[in-house]
Amino acid sequence: MFRRTFWFSTGVAAGVWATTKVNRKLRQLTPESLAATAAHKALETGQRLRDRAVGFALDVRDNMAQREAELGEALGIGAGPGPAGPELAAPGRHTAIENNRSNPTYVENTTHSNNRNEDR
């Protein structure tokens, strides 16, 4: 009698445990829950990437300033008028493409029309 009660109770407990696990997993797999989980992970990933990018930009800026100071010291332009060193001339600007045609010529008399619906 005691053995049957023990196994019955064990079966009931296993059934309750399995039902609870299955229901919990089903709730996690609903479309709303999946969307919320995906959004949360996307935000975490974006935050992590932003933090890394900001850290990288700060490292580049610090190393750039250090290298500029080293180059200025090596070239002797670190000391001069003003707090930032001597005044340097701005680089000249060049046009990439020059238009040499001051008076463009247009062809007005053509042998065919631009109408694409016309038979040729």
C-alpha positions in Angstrom: 0.0 0.0 0.0 2.8 2.4 0.9 4.7 1.6 -2.3 1.7 2.4 -4.5 1.1 5.7 -2.7 4.8 6.6 -3.1 4.8 5.9 -6.9 1.4 7.7 -7.3 2.8 10.8 -5.5 6.0 10.6 -7.6 4.0 10.5 -10.8 1.8 13.4 -9.8 4.9 15.5 -8.9 6.6 14.6 -12.2 3.5 15.6 -14.1 3.1 18.9 -12.3 6.8 19.6 -12.9 6.7 18.7 -16.6 3.5 20.7 -17.1 5.0 23.8 -15.5 8.2 23.5 -17.6 6.2 23.1 -20.8 3.9 26.1 -20.0 6.9 28.3 -19.2 8.6 27.4 -22.5 5.3 28.0 -24.4 5.1 31.5 -22.9 8.6 32.2 -24.0 7.9 31.2 -27.5 4.9 33.5 -28.1 5.5 36.1 -30.9 5.2 38.9 -28.3 7.8 37.4 -26.1 10.2 36.6 -29.0 9.9 40.2 -30.2 10.6 41.6 -26.8 13.6 39.3 -26.4 15.0 40.2 -29.8 14.5 44.0 -29.1 16.2 43.7 -25.8 19.2 41.9 -27.3 19.4 44.4 -30.2 19.5 47.3 -27.7 22.2 45.5 -25.6 24.3 44.9 -28.8 23.8 48.5 -30.0 24.9 49.8 -26.6 28.0 47.6 -26.6 28.9 48.6 -30.1 28.4 52.3 -29.3 30.6 52.0 -26.2 33.3 50.3 -28.2 33.1 52.9 -31.0 33.4 55.8 -28.5 36.3 54.1 -26.8 38.0 53.6 -30.2 37.4 57.3 -31.2 38.9 58.5 -27.9 41.9 56.3 -28.3 42.5 57.6 -31.9 42.1 61.2 -30.8 44.6 60.8 -27.9 47.1 59.0 -30.1 46.6 61.6 -32.9 47.3 64.4 -30.5 50.4 62.6 -29.1 51.7 62.0 -32.6 51.1 65.6 -33.7 53.0 66.8 -30.6 55.9 64.4 -31.6 55.9 65.6 -35.2 55.7 69.3 -34.1 58.6 68.8 -31.8 60.7 67.0 -34.4 60.0 69.7 -37.0 60.5 72.5 -34.6 57.0 74.1 -35.1 55.8 73.5 -31.6 57.0 76.9 -30.4 55.8 80.0 -32.3 53.2 82.7 -32.3 50.0 81.9 -30.5 49.2 78.9 -28.2 48.8 76.4 -31.1 52.1 77.2 -32.8 52.9 79.1 -36.0 50.3 80.2 -38.4 50.3 78.0 -41.4 48.9 78.8 -44.8 45.7 77.0 -45.8 46.2 74.5 -48.6 45.0 75.6 -52.0 41.8 74.3 -53.5 41.8 72.8 -57.0 38.9 71.9 -59.1 38.7 68.2 -60.0 37.1 68.9 -63.4 37.6 72.1 -65.3 35.0 73.2 -67.9 37.0 74.6 -70.8 33.9 75.3 -72.9 33.0 78.9 -72.5 30.3 78.8 -75.2 28.9 75.3 -75.6 27.6 74.3 -79.1 24.3 72.6 -79.5 23.2 70.4 -82.4 19.7 71.4 -83.3 19.1 69.8 -86.7 18.9 66.0 -86.1 17.9 63.4 -88.6 15.8 61.4 -86.1 13.3 62.4 -83.4 13.6 61.5 -79.8 10.1 59.9 -79.8 10.5 56.3 -78.8 7.0 55.4 -79.9 7.9 56.1 -83.5 8.8 53.2 -85.9 12.3 53.3 -87.3 
